[in-house]
Amino acid sequence: MISINNLTFEIGSRVLYEDANWHIKPGDKAGLIGANGAGKSTLLKLIVGDYTPTAGTISMAKDLKIGYLNQDLLSYHSEKSILHVAMEAFERQNQLHAEIETLLRKLETDYSDDILHKLSDKQTEFEALDGYNIEFRAHEILAGLGFSEEEQERPLATFSGGWRMRVMLARILLQAPDILLLDEPTNHLDLPSIKWLESYLQSFEGSIVIVSHDRYFLDRIINKTVESRKGKLTIYAGNYSFYLEEKALREEIQSNQYKNQQAKIKQEEKLIERFRAKASKAKMVQSRIKALDRMEKIDDVDDDNPVVNFSFKFSKPSGRHVVTLEHVSKSYPNLEILKDTGAIIEKGDKIALIGANGKGKSTLLRIVADADKAFEGTCTKGHNVSQTFFAQHQLEALHLENSILQELVAFAPKHTETELRSILGCFLFTGDDVFKKIKVLSGGEKSRVALAKALTADANFLVLDEPTNHLDMASVNILIQALQQYEGTFIVVSHDRYFLDHVANKIWFIEDKQIKEYPGTYEEYEEWNAKRPAKTEPKQEKKIVKEPKKEKADPSDDKNRVLQRKHKELSQLEAKIAETDGQVKQLEAALADEAIYGDAQKLQETTRAYNSAKASLDQLQEAWETLAEEIMELEG
C-alpha cells in the first residue's frame, strides 16, 4: 500500500530520519508513537507529499485515496453550514446532484430524448454512488462527533477551533479513504466523542496510521505499533500495551548483551595492557587490538522513562473542607448549566471532572477556581486553602523575556535550582534548553512551562484544566507520578482516560444540571456507568415499563393470554441465552489457545468477539430478569 524505503529527512542541520523503513499494508491499523520532536507529524507530511525526502523513497499506488487529518485544518474557514462542509466529501455525488437539478429544470421546457437519456444516465450513476443516502451519512457522523441537529445547520465560522476540527474529521471520514492518517485526532474531542470515534475506527475497513498520546485510544484500535526514535522506525506487532511489554523484553536482552560485551572488552583490554610491553607477544596484542576495533559495539539501553525526583512543598496543610459549593446555579443565554446544586471537596480528594463538552465542566472548574464570579449560590474556600489554577489561557501570564529557568526561579524561590532543573527535565527541557527565552517557545512548550510552574507552587489545592494537552506519553507518566506523590487536594478536567484512571480517587460529573459524585477510580466509574439502564438503554427501559400497561388496557387480551405469551417469550430468551453462553465459552477457550494468543491480530479479533458476545449475554440475562419479574407480578 505505502512503502517507505531508506528514508532520510533533514531540517537544517538536524537529521529527523536516517535510512528509515516501513511498509504499510492493507488492513494495518498502526499507532505511530515517539517523544515530542521525534518527527511523527513530519512523517505524515512526507507521506502526503507536503515535504520531500532528503534521500530514500516513499512509494504508493497512484489511485490510493488518503484521508489526512492534521492540526493545520483548524484554519479552514467557511460561512456555509457544517452539514454542507461535511458533505463536501462527496465531490462526485455533489457534482451529479447539481447536473441532475439543471437537467430537471431544462426538462420543464425541453422534452427531447437527449435530455431524458442524460438525466437517466446521471440518476443511475448518482444512485450507484449511494447519492440518496449521503446526507443521512453526514448527519450520522456529525451526530457521533457531538453535533445536534440544530448545530448541523449553523455556519462553520461560528464554531471554535476544536469544534471546527471535528467537522474536518467528519468530512475526512465521509470520503471513505483507503488509508486514514490521523494526527492527534482526540485532541479536541470529549469522552463520548472519543468513544464514538473508537467504535468507528474499529470497524473501518481501510488502513489507519494514528499519531496519538492517548494510550487507551491506541490500545482499542491499533494492531501494530511503530516507534519513531533516533531517526529510525521500529515496528512492534501489537497494540500499545503489547509494545510496552515487547520493548521491555528487547531492552532486557539488549542490556544483557551490552553488559556481556563490556565485560569481554575489559577482559581484552587487561590482556592487551598486560602483554603490551613484551616483544614476544606483540603480534598477539596487535591482533586483539584490531579485533576490538572491528567489534560492532552494542549500545546500552537509554532510559526513556524518567522518574520524579523532587518533592512538593507547601507551607501549611488545608482544613478538612477545601471547597464547599452550596445552591449553585449558572446559566448562559438560552442555556442552563447548573441548577441549585452543591458539593464538597475534602482534604485529600483527587477528583476527575468528566463529561461531554457543553455540559458545564469548564464552567464548574472556573467556579471552583474563583475564576467565574457570575453565578448564584456560594463557593467557599476552607481553612488555610492555598490554590493554583492551571489552564491553557494562562500561557499568556508567562514573562516572555525570562528564560525558562528564570521563570521557575522567580515563581518558586523555595525550590533549589537543582530541583527546578529536575522538574524541567521531566517536561523535556534538558541541558541548555532551560536557558531558552519564553518568547521563542512554541505553544506546546509554553504549556509545559506553565504546568511545571503549577507543580512547584506553594499550593495545597490544584485546579487543573486539561493538563495533558501537548504532553507526550513520557511527560504524561511524569505528571501521573507527580500527582500520585502530591499530598494536597486537586480537581482535574482531562479527556485522557489512562491519566484519569491513575490519578483520581473520585469522579464528578454533571447530570440533570446537578453535580453528581462517584466515589472510586475512573475505571470503576466506567464499569458502574455501563450498568446503569437509564444511561445505556433508555429506549429499551421505556418500552419495558409501558408494555404491561398497554396490555392491561386492551380489553381483547385477558390476563391468561398475556401470561401465555410472556412465558413463550421467556422460553425464547432462555434458548438465546444458552446459545450465547455457548459462544462465550467457545471464545474463552479460544483466548487460552496458544495459536490465538501468540498472534496479535487473531488475539485482538477474538477479544473483540468475546467482549461483544459477553455484552450480548449480559443484555439477554437482564431482559430475562425483567420479563421474569413481570410474569411473577401477573401471576401474583
C-alpha positions as CSV (number, residue, x, y, z in Angstrom):
1,M,0.0,0.0,0.0
2,I,2.7,2.5,1.1
3,S,6.4,1.6,1.1
4,I,8.9,3.8,2.9
5,N,12.4,2.8,1.9
6,N,15.7,4.1,3.3
7,L,14.1,7.4,4.2
8,T,16.3,10.3,5.2
9,F,15.0,13.7,6.1
10,E,16.9,16.7,7.4
11,I,15.7,20.0,8.7
12,G,18.7,22.4,8.6
13,S,21.5,20.5,10.3
14,R,19.1,18.3,12.2
15,V,18.5,14.7,10.9
16,L,15.0,13.6,11.8
17,Y,15.1,10.3,9.8
18,E,18.1,8.3,8.6
19,D,17.6,5.2,6.5
20,A,14.2,4.5,8.0
21,N,12.0,1.8,6.6
22,W,8.3,0.9,6.9
23,H,5.8,-1.0,4.7
24,I,2.2,-0.1,5.5
25,K,0.0,-3.0,4.4
26,P,-3.8,-3.2,3.6
27,G,-5.7,-3.6,6.9
28,D,-2.9,-2.3,9.1
29,K,-4.1,-0.1,12.0
30,A,-0.8,1.4,13.2
31,G,0.0,3.7,16.0
32,L,2.9,6.0,15.3
33,I,4.5,6.9,18.6
34,G,7.5,8.7,20.0
35,A,8.7,11.6,22.0
36,N,7.7,15.2,21.1
37,G,10.1,16.3,18.3
38,A,10.7,12.7,17.1
39,G,9.2,13.5,13.7
40,K,5.8,11.8,13.9
41,S,3.8,14.6,12.3
42,T,6.6,15.2,9.9
43,L,6.4,11.6,8.6
44,L,2.7,12.0,7.9
45,K,3.5,15.2,5.9
46,L,6.2,13.3,4.0
47,I,3.7,10.5,3.1
48,V,1.1,13.0,1.7
49,G,3.8,14.9,-0.2
50,D,3.9,18.2,1.8
51,Y,7.6,17.6,2.4
52,T,10.2,16.0,0.1
53,P,12.7,13.4,1.5
54,T,16.3,14.3,1.5
55,A,17.0,10.7,0.4
56,G,15.2,7.4,0.0
57,T,11.7,6.9,-1.4
58,I,8.0,6.8,-0.4
59,S,6.0,4.9,-3.0
60,M,2.3,4.1,-3.3
61,A,-0.4,3.3,-5.9
62,K,-1.4,6.3,-7.9
63,D,-5.1,5.8,-7.2
64,L,-4.6,5.4,-3.4
65,K,-7.1,7.6,-1.6
66,I,-5.6,9.2,1.5
67,G,-7.6,10.9,4.3
68,Y,-5.3,13.2,6.3
69,L,-6.3,14.9,9.5
70,N,-3.8,17.5,10.8
71,Q,-3.9,20.5,13.1
72,D,-3.5,22.9,10.1
73,L,-7.2,22.2,9.2
74,L,-8.1,24.5,12.1
75,S,-7.5,27.4,9.7
76,Y,-10.2,26.2,7.3
77,H,-12.9,28.9,7.0
78,S,-16.4,28.7,5.6
79,E,-19.7,30.6,6.1
80,K,-21.6,27.5,5.0
81,S,-23.3,25.1,7.4
82,I,-21.2,22.4,8.9
83,L,-23.5,19.8,7.3
84,H,-22.7,21.4,3.9
85,V,-19.0,21.4,4.7
86,A,-19.0,17.8,5.8
87,M,-20.9,16.8,2.6
88,E,-18.1,18.4,0.5
89,A,-16.5,15.0,1.0
90,F,-18.9,13.7,-1.7
91,E,-17.4,15.6,-4.6
92,R,-18.7,13.4,-7.4
93,Q,-22.2,13.0,-5.9
94,N,-22.5,16.7,-5.4
95,Q,-21.5,17.4,-9.0
96,L,-24.0,14.8,-10.2
97,H,-26.7,16.3,-8.0
98,A,-26.1,19.8,-9.5
99,E,-26.2,18.4,-13.0
100,I,-29.4,16.5,-12.3
101,E,-31.1,19.6,-11.0
102,T,-30.0,21.5,-14.1
103,L,-31.4,18.8,-16.4
104,L,-34.7,18.7,-14.5
105,R,-35.1,22.4,-15.0
106,K,-34.4,22.0,-18.7
107,L,-36.9,19.2,-18.9
108,E,-39.7,21.7,-17.9
109,T,-39.4,23.2,-21.5
110,D,-37.4,20.6,-23.4
111,Y,-38.8,17.1,-23.7
112,S,-36.1,15.8,-26.1
113,D,-34.8,12.2,-25.9
114,D,-31.3,13.6,-25.4
115,I,-32.2,15.4,-22.2
116,L,-34.1,12.3,-20.9
117,H,-31.1,10.0,-21.7
118,K,-28.7,12.3,-20.0
119,L,-30.9,12.6,-17.0
120,S,-31.3,8.8,-16.8
121,D,-27.5,8.3,-17.0
122,K,-26.8,10.9,-14.3
123,Q,-29.5,9.4,-12.0
124,T,-28.2,5.9,-12.5
125,E,-24.6,7.0,-11.6
126,F,-25.9,9.0,-8.6
127,E,-27.8,6.0,-7.3
128,A,-24.8,3.7,-7.8
129,L,-22.8,6.1,-5.7
130,D,-25.4,5.9,-3.0
131,G,-26.1,9.6,-3.5
132,Y,-29.6,9.5,-2.0
133,N,-28.0,8.5,1.4
134,I,-25.1,10.9,1.6
135,E,-27.0,13.5,3.7
136,F,-28.1,10.8,6.1
137,R,-24.5,9.5,6.4
138,A,-23.2,13.1,7.1
139,H,-25.9,13.6,9.7
140,E,-24.9,10.3,11.4
141,I,-21.2,11.0,11.6
142,L,-21.7,14.6,12.8
143,A,-24.1,13.4,15.5
144,G,-21.5,10.8,16.6
145,L,-19.0,13.6,16.9
146,G,-21.3,15.5,19.2
147,F,-23.3,17.9,16.9
148,S,-27.0,18.3,17.5
149,E,-29.5,18.6,14.5
150,E,-29.7,22.3,15.2
151,E,-25.9,22.8,15.3
152,Q,-25.5,21.0,12.0
153,E,-27.3,23.9,10.3
154,R,-25.0,26.5,11.8
155,P,-22.2,28.1,9.8
156,L,-18.7,26.6,10.3
157,A,-17.4,30.1,11.1
158,T,-19.5,30.3,14.3
159,F,-17.7,27.3,15.9
160,S,-14.5,27.4,17.9
161,G,-11.3,25.7,16.7
162,G,-11.9,22.4,18.4
163,W,-15.4,22.0,17.0
164,R,-14.2,23.0,13.5
165,M,-11.6,20.2,13.8
166,R,-14.4,17.8,14.4
167,V,-16.2,18.9,11.2
168,M,-13.0,18.4,9.2
169,L,-12.7,14.9,10.8
170,A,-16.3,14.2,9.7
171,R,-15.5,15.3,6.2
172,I,-12.5,13.0,6.0
173,L,-14.4,10.0,7.4
174,L,-17.1,10.6,4.8
175,Q,-14.6,10.4,2.0
176,A,-14.1,6.7,2.8
177,P,-10.4,6.8,2.0
178,D,-8.2,3.7,1.5
179,I,-6.0,4.9,4.4
180,L,-6.5,7.3,7.2
181,L,-3.6,9.4,8.5
182,L,-4.8,10.9,11.8
183,D,-2.6,13.4,13.7
184,E,-3.8,13.7,17.3
185,P,-7.5,13.1,16.4
186,T,-8.6,13.1,20.1
187,N,-7.1,16.5,20.9
188,H,-10.4,18.3,20.5
189,L,-12.8,15.5,21.4
190,D,-14.7,14.9,24.7
191,L,-15.0,11.4,26.1
192,P,-18.3,10.4,24.4
193,S,-16.9,11.5,21.0
194,I,-13.6,9.7,21.6
195,K,-15.6,6.5,22.4
196,W,-17.7,7.0,19.2
197,L,-14.6,7.5,17.1
198,E,-13.0,4.4,18.6
199,S,-16.1,2.4,17.6
200,Y,-16.0,3.9,14.1
201,L,-12.3,3.2,13.6
202,Q,-12.6,-0.4,14.9
203,S,-15.0,-1.2,12.1
204,F,-13.1,0.9,9.4
205,E,-12.1,-1.5,6.6
206,G,-9.1,0.5,5.3
207,S,-5.7,1.1,6.8
208,I,-5.1,3.6,9.6
209,V,-2.0,5.4,10.9
210,I,-2.6,7.3,14.1
211,V,-0.3,9.7,15.9
212,S,-1.7,10.0,19.4
213,H,-0.6,10.3,23.1
214,D,-3.8,8.7,24.3
215,R,-2.7,5.1,25.1
216,Y,-6.2,3.8,25.8
217,F,-7.4,5.1,22.4
218,L,-4.4,3.4,20.7
219,D,-5.0,0.1,22.6
220,R,-8.6,-0.1,21.4
221,I,-7.8,0.5,17.7
222,I,-4.3,-0.4,16.6
223,N,-2.8,-3.8,15.7
224,K,0.7,-2.5,15.1
225,T,2.9,0.0,16.9
226,V,5.6,1.9,15.1
227,E,8.1,3.8,17.3
228,S,9.9,6.8,15.8
229,R,13.2,7.1,17.7
230,K,16.7,8.3,16.9
231,G,15.9,8.6,13.2
232,K,14.6,5.0,12.9
233,L,11.2,3.4,12.7
234,T,10.9,0.2,14.9
235,I,7.8,-2.0,14.3
236,Y,6.0,-4.0,17.0
237,A,3.3,-6.5,16.0
238,G,0.6,-5.4,18.5
239,N,-1.1,-2.6,20.3
240,Y,0.5,-0.1,22.7
241,S,0.3,-2.4,25.7
242,F,2.0,-5.1,23.7
243,Y,4.6,-2.6,22.6
244,L,5.4,-1.8,26.2
245,E,5.9,-5.5,27.1
246,E,7.8,-6.3,23.9
247,K,10.1,-3.3,24.2
248,A,10.9,-4.1,27.9
249,L,11.8,-7.6,26.8
250,R,14.0,-6.4,23.9
251,E,15.7,-3.9,26.2
252,E,16.4,-6.5,28.8
253,I,18.1,-8.7,26.1
254,Q,20.0,-5.6,24.8
255,S,21.1,-4.7,28.3
256,N,22.4,-8.2,29.0
257,Q,24.2,-8.2,25.6
258,Y,25.8,-4.8,26.4
259,K,26.9,-6.0,29.9
260,N,28.4,-9.1,28.5
261,Q,30.2,-7.2,25.7
262,Q,31.6,-4.6,28.2
263,A,32.9,-7.4,30.4
264,K,34.6,-9.0,27.4
265,I,36.1,-5.7,26.3
266,K,37.5,-5.1,29.8
267,Q,39.0,-8.5,29.8
268,E,40.6,-8.0,26.4
269,E,41.9,-4.6,27.4
270,K,43.5,-6.1,30.6
271,L,45.1,-8.8,28.5
272,I,46.4,-6.2,26.0
273,E,47.8,-4.0,28.8
274,R,49.5,-6.9,30.4
275,F,51.4,-8.1,27.4
276,R,51.8,-4.8,25.5
277,A,55.5,-4.4,26.7
278,K,56.5,-7.9,25.7
279,A,58.1,-8.1,22.3
280,S,57.2,-11.8,22.0
281,K,53.5,-11.1,22.4
282,A,53.4,-8.1,20.1
283,K,51.7,-9.9,17.3
284,M,49.0,-11.3,19.6
285,V,48.5,-7.8,21.2
286,Q,48.1,-6.2,17.8
287,S,45.7,-8.8,16.7
288,R,43.5,-8.3,19.7
289,I,43.6,-4.5,19.4
290,K,42.4,-4.9,15.8
291,A,39.6,-7.3,16.9
292,L,38.4,-4.8,19.4
293,D,38.4,-2.0,16.8
294,R,36.4,-4.2,14.4
295,M,33.9,-5.3,17.1
296,E,30.4,-3.9,16.5
297,K,29.6,-2.1,19.7
298,I,26.2,-2.7,21.4
299,D,24.7,0.4,22.9
300,D,23.4,0.5,26.4
301,V,19.7,0.9,26.9
302,D,18.6,4.5,27.2
303,D,16.1,5.2,29.9
304,D,13.1,6.8,28.2
305,N,11.0,6.8,31.4
306,P,12.5,9.4,33.8
307,V,11.1,9.5,37.3
308,V,10.0,12.4,39.5
309,N,12.8,13.1,42.0
310,F,11.6,16.3,43.6
311,S,9.3,16.9,46.5
312,F,6.2,19.1,46.7
313,K,6.4,21.8,49.3
314,F,3.5,23.8,50.7
315,S,3.7,25.9,53.8
316,K,0.6,24.7,55.5
317,P,-2.0,21.9,55.1
318,S,-5.6,22.8,54.5
319,G,-8.5,22.2,56.7
320,R,-10.9,19.2,56.2
321,H,-13.2,21.0,53.8
322,V,-11.3,22.5,50.9
323,V,-14.2,23.9,48.8
324,T,-17.9,23.9,49.7
325,L,-20.4,24.6,46.9
326,E,-24.0,25.4,48.0
327,H,-27.1,26.2,46.0
328,V,-25.0,26.9,42.9
329,S,-26.9,27.9,39.7
330,K,-25.3,29.0,36.5
331,S,-26.9,30.0,33.1
332,Y,-25.9,31.4,29.8
333,P,-28.4,32.9,27.3
334,N,-30.7,30.1,26.3
335,L,-28.7,27.5,28.3
336,E,-28.9,26.5,31.9
337,I,-25.8,24.6,33.1
338,L,-26.2,24.2,36.9
339,K,-29.4,24.5,38.9
340,D,-29.4,24.7,42.7
341,T,-26.7,22.1,43.2
342,G,-23.9,21.6,45.7
343,A,-20.8,19.5,46.5
344,I,-17.9,19.4,48.9
345,I,-14.2,18.9,48.1
346,E,-12.5,17.4,51.1
347,K,-8.8,17.3,52.0
348,G,-7.0,14.6,50.1
349,D,-9.6,14.3,47.3
350,K,-8.2,13.6,43.9
351,I,-11.2,14.5,41.7
352,A,-11.6,13.9,38.0
353,L,-14.4,16.1,36.5
354,I,-15.6,14.3,33.4
355,G,-18.4,14.5,30.8
356,A,-19.3,15.7,27.3
357,N,-18.3,19.1,26.0
358,G,-21.1,21.7,26.7
359,K,-22.3,20.0,29.9
360,G,-20.5,22.6,32.1
361,K,-17.2,21.0,33.1
362,S,-15.1,24.1,32.4
363,T,-17.7,26.4,33.9
364,L,-17.8,24.4,37.1
365,L,-14.0,24.3,37.2
366,R,-13.8,28.1,36.9
367,I,-16.3,28.5,39.7
368,V,-14.2,26.2,41.9
369,A,-11.1,28.2,41.0
370,D,-12.8,31.6,41.7
371,A,-12.3,32.5,38.0
372,D,-16.0,32.9,37.5
373,K,-18.0,35.1,39.9
374,A,-21.2,35.4,37.8
375,F,-23.2,32.6,39.4
376,E,-25.9,32.2,42.0
377,G,-25.1,30.4,45.3
378,T,-21.8,30.2,47.2
379,C,-18.4,28.7,46.6
380,T,-16.5,28.8,49.9
381,K,-12.8,28.0,50.4
382,G,-11.9,26.2,53.6
383,H,-9.3,27.0,56.3
384,N,-5.7,27.5,55.1
385,V,-6.5,26.7,51.5
386,S,-3.9,27.9,49.0
387,Q,-4.7,27.3,45.4
388,T,-3.1,27.2,42.0
389,F,-5.2,27.2,38.8
390,F,-3.7,25.7,35.6
391,A,-5.4,26.4,32.3
392,Q,-4.3,26.8,28.7
393,H,-5.1,30.6,28.6
394,Q,-2.6,31.1,31.4
395,L,0.2,30.8,29.0
396,E,-0.3,34.5,28.4
397,A,0.9,35.1,32.0
398,L,4.4,33.8,31.3
399,H,7.1,36.5,31.2
400,L,8.3,36.5,27.6
401,E,11.8,37.9,28.3
402,N,12.6,35.4,31.1
403,S,14.4,32.2,30.3
404,I,12.6,29.0,31.3
405,L,14.7,28.6,34.4
406,Q,14.3,32.2,35.4
407,E,10.5,31.9,35.2
408,L,10.5,29.0,37.6
409,V,13.1,30.5,40.0
410,A,11.0,33.7,40.3
411,F,7.8,31.7,40.8
412,A,9.1,29.0,43.2
413,P,12.0,30.5,45.3
414,K,11.7,27.8,47.9
415,H,12.9,25.1,45.5
416,T,16.6,24.8,44.7
417,E,17.9,25.3,41.2
418,T,18.7,21.6,41.0
419,E,15.1,20.7,41.9
420,L,13.8,23.1,39.3
421,R,16.1,21.8,36.6
422,S,14.9,18.3,37.6
423,I,11.3,19.1,37.0
424,L,12.1,20.9,33.8
425,G,13.9,17.8,32.7
426,C,10.8,15.8,33.3
427,F,8.9,18.1,31.0
428,L,11.5,17.7,28.2
429,F,13.7,20.8,28.9
430,T,17.2,19.4,29.4
431,G,20.7,20.9,29.3
432,D,20.9,24.3,27.7
433,D,17.1,24.2,26.9
434,V,16.4,25.7,30.3
435,F,18.1,29.0,29.1
436,K,15.7,29.5,26.2
437,K,13.6,32.6,26.3
438,I,9.9,32.1,26.8
439,K,9.2,34.2,23.7
440,V,10.9,31.7,21.3
441,L,8.9,28.7,22.6
442,S,6.1,27.0,20.7
443,G,2.6,26.8,22.2
444,G,3.2,23.3,23.4
445,E,6.5,24.2,25.1
446,K,4.9,27.2,26.8
447,S,2.1,24.9,28.1
448,R,4.8,22.6,29.6
449,V,6.5,25.5,31.3
450,A,3.2,26.7,32.8
451,L,2.4,23.2,34.0
452,A,5.9,23.0,35.6
453,K,5.2,26.3,37.4
454,A,1.8,25.0,38.7
455,L,3.5,21.9,40.2
456,T,6.1,24.0,42.0
457,A,3.6,26.4,43.5
458,D,3.2,26.7,47.3
459,A,-0.3,25.4,47.0
460,N,-2.2,22.7,48.8
461,F,-5.1,22.7,46.3
462,L,-4.6,22.4,42.5
463,V,-7.2,23.1,39.9
464,L,-6.1,21.6,36.6
465,D,-7.8,22.2,33.2
466,E,-6.6,19.8,30.5
467,P,-3.0,19.5,31.9
468,T,-2.1,16.6,29.5
469,N,-2.6,18.7,26.3
470,H,0.7,18.9,24.4
471,L,2.4,16.3,26.5
472,D,3.9,13.1,25.1
473,M,3.4,9.8,26.9
474,A,6.6,10.1,28.9
475,S,5.6,13.5,30.2
476,V,2.1,12.3,31.0
477,N,3.7,9.5,33.0
478,I,5.8,12.1,34.9
479,L,2.7,14.1,35.6
480,I,0.9,11.0,36.9
481,Q,3.9,10.3,39.2
482,A,3.9,13.9,40.4
483,L,0.2,13.9,41.2
484,Q,0.4,10.5,42.9
485,Q,3.1,11.9,45.2
486,Y,1.2,15.2,45.8
487,E,-0.1,15.2,49.4
488,G,-2.6,18.0,48.8
489,T,-6.0,18.1,47.0
490,F,-6.8,18.6,43.4
491,I,-9.6,18.6,40.8
492,V,-8.7,17.9,37.2
493,V,-10.5,18.0,33.8
494,S,-9.0,15.8,31.2
495,H,-10.0,13.5,28.3
496,D,-7.0,11.2,28.8
497,R,-8.6,8.1,30.4
498,Y,-5.3,6.5,31.2
499,F,-4.2,9.6,33.1
500,L,-7.6,9.9,34.9
501,D,-7.5,6.2,35.9
502,H,-4.1,6.6,37.5
503,V,-4.7,9.9,39.5
504,A,-8.3,10.1,40.6
505,N,-10.0,8.6,43.6
506,K,-13.3,10.4,43.0
507,I,-15.3,11.1,39.8
508,W,-17.5,14.2,39.4
509,F,-20.0,14.5,36.5
510,I,-22.9,16.9,35.7
511,E,-26.2,15.2,35.2
512,D,-29.6,16.9,35.1
513,K,-27.8,20.2,36.0
514,Q,-26.6,18.7,39.2
515,I,-23.1,17.8,40.4
516,K,-23.0,14.0,40.9
517,E,-20.2,12.1,42.5
518,Y,-18.9,8.6,42.1
519,P,-16.6,7.5,45.0
520,G,-14.0,5.5,43.1
521,T,-11.5,5.3,40.2
522,Y,-12.3,6.2,36.6
523,E,-12.2,2.5,35.6
524,E,-14.7,1.6,38.4
525,Y,-16.9,4.5,37.4
526,E,-16.9,3.3,33.7
527,E,-18.0,-0.2,34.9
528,W,-20.7,1.3,37.1
529,N,-21.9,3.7,34.4
530,A,-22.1,0.9,31.8
531,K,-24.6,-1.0,34.0
532,R,-26.9,2.0,34.5
533,P,-30.0,1.1,32.5
534,A,-31.3,4.7,32.4
535,K,-28.0,5.7,30.8
536,T,-27.2,2.9,28.4
537,E,-30.6,1.7,27.2
538,P,-33.3,4.3,27.9
539,K,-35.4,3.3,24.9
540,Q,-35.5,-0.3,26.0
541,E,-36.3,0.6,29.6
542,K,-39.1,2.8,28.4
543,K,-40.6,0.0,26.3
544,I,-40.5,-2.5,29.2
545,V,-42.2,-0.1,31.5
546,K,-45.0,0.8,29.1
547,E,-45.7,-2.6,27.6
548,P,-47.6,-4.2,30.5
549,K,-49.8,-1.1,30.9
550,K,-50.8,-1.3,27.2
551,E,-51.7,-5.0,27.5
552,K,-53.8,-4.4,30.6
553,A,-55.6,-1.6,28.9
554,D,-56.5,-3.8,25.9
555,P,-59.9,-5.4,26.7
556,S,-59.4,-8.1,24.0
557,D,-56.3,-9.5,25.7
558,D,-57.0,-11.1,29.1
559,K,-54.5,-12.0,31.8
560,N,-54.1,-15.6,30.8
561,R,-53.2,-14.8,27.2
562,V,-50.7,-12.2,28.4
563,L,-49.1,-14.8,30.7
564,Q,-49.1,-17.4,27.9
565,R,-47.3,-15.0,25.5
566,K,-44.8,-13.9,28.1
567,H,-43.9,-17.5,29.0
568,K,-43.3,-18.1,25.4
569,E,-41.0,-15.0,25.2
570,L,-39.2,-16.3,28.3
571,S,-38.5,-19.7,26.7
572,Q,-37.2,-17.9,23.6
573,L,-34.9,-15.8,25.7
574,E,-33.6,-18.9,27.6
575,A,-32.8,-20.5,24.3
576,K,-30.9,-17.4,23.1
577,I,-29.1,-17.2,26.5
578,A,-28.0,-20.8,26.2
579,E,-26.8,-20.3,22.6
580,T,-24.9,-17.0,23.5
581,D,-23.4,-18.6,26.6
582,G,-22.0,-21.4,24.4
583,Q,-20.4,-18.8,22.2
584,V,-18.9,-17.0,25.2
585,K,-17.4,-20.3,26.4
586,Q,-16.0,-21.2,23.0
587,L,-14.4,-17.7,22.8
588,E,-12.9,-18.1,26.3
589,A,-11.4,-21.4,25.2
590,A,-10.0,-19.7,22.1
591,L,-8.4,-17.0,24.1
592,A,-6.5,-19.7,26.0
593,D,-5.3,-21.3,22.8
594,E,-1.6,-20.6,22.1
595,A,-2.3,-20.3,18.3
596,I,-4.6,-17.3,19.2
597,Y,-2.8,-15.5,22.0
598,G,0.5,-15.9,20.1
599,D,-0.8,-14.0,17.2
600,A,-1.5,-10.3,18.0
601,Q,-4.1,-9.8,15.2
602,K,-6.0,-13.0,16.0
603,L,-5.9,-12.2,19.7
604,Q,-7.4,-8.7,19.1
605,E,-10.2,-10.1,16.8
606,T,-11.0,-12.9,19.3
607,T,-11.0,-10.5,22.2
608,R,-13.3,-8.2,20.4
609,A,-15.7,-11.1,19.5
610,Y,-15.6,-12.2,23.1
611,N,-16.4,-8.7,24.5
612,S,-19.3,-8.4,22.0
613,A,-20.7,-11.9,22.9
614,K,-20.3,-11.2,26.7
615,A,-22.2,-7.9,26.3
616,S,-25.0,-9.6,24.4
617,L,-25.2,-12.3,27.1
618,D,-25.4,-9.6,29.8
619,Q,-28.2,-7.8,27.9
620,L,-30.2,-11.1,27.4
621,Q,-29.9,-12.0,31.1
622,E,-31.1,-8.6,32.1
623,A,-34.0,-8.8,29.7
624,W,-34.8,-12.3,31.1
625,E,-34.8,-11.0,34.7
626,T,-37.2,-8.1,33.7
627,L,-39.5,-10.5,31.9
628,A,-39.5,-13.0,34.8
629,E,-40.4,-10.2,37.2
630,E,-43.4,-9.2,35.0
631,I,-44.6,-12.8,34.9
632,M,-44.4,-13.1,38.7
633,E,-46.2,-9.9,39.1
634,L,-49.0,-11.0,36.8
635,E,-49.2,-14.5,38.4
636,G,-49.3,-12.9,41.9
